[in-house]
């Protein structure tokens, strides 16, 4: 047996259906698409996501609630106890917090007063809670708000 004798299994290969080549071909005129309607038109087979055949889509029927402020500021939160990772006297910035793995791709960072701080640090971030400022200054550090 050689490579020249190999053939696909019987019935596994089909001839491509040729449509729209005249009435006599058996697949002419409407080209096997039936009569009229959405799926008979060219380019109209697939409708956009959420399309329900002309019925009002569910995301438009359901009432919307509340208010979404497009100008809100989203802060990434770091607790005071997490700052113990840094050496005493070091300046802590959003960049250094990211490098230490305490924040993600944070642009705005807020320090909250959860836990105890044991080292004097200079912390420069976008926002602090009152208790965080008290805890940082209590151990001899500085809390500076940076825009």
Secondary structure as GFF3:
##gff-version 3
##sequence-region A 1 147
A	DSSP	three_ten_helix	3	5	.	.	.	ID=ss1
A	DSSP	three_ten_helix	23	25	.	.	.	ID=ss2
A	DSSP	three_ten_helix	38	40	.	.	.	ID=ss3
A	DSSP	alpha_helix	58	61	.	.	.	ID=ss4
A	DSSP	beta_strand	76	79	.	.	.	ID=ss5
A	DSSP	three_ten_helix	80	85	.	.	.	ID=ss6
A	DSSP	beta_strand	91	93	.	.	.	ID=ss7
A	DSSP	alpha_helix	94	99	.	.	.	ID=ss8
A	DSSP	beta_strand	109	112	.	.	.	ID=ss9
A	DSSP	beta_strand	122	125	.	.	.	ID=ss10
A	DSSP	beta_strand	127	128	.	.	.	ID=ss11
A	DSSP	alpha_helix	130	138	.	.	.	ID=ss12
A	DSSP	beta_strand	142	145	.	.	.	ID=ss13
###
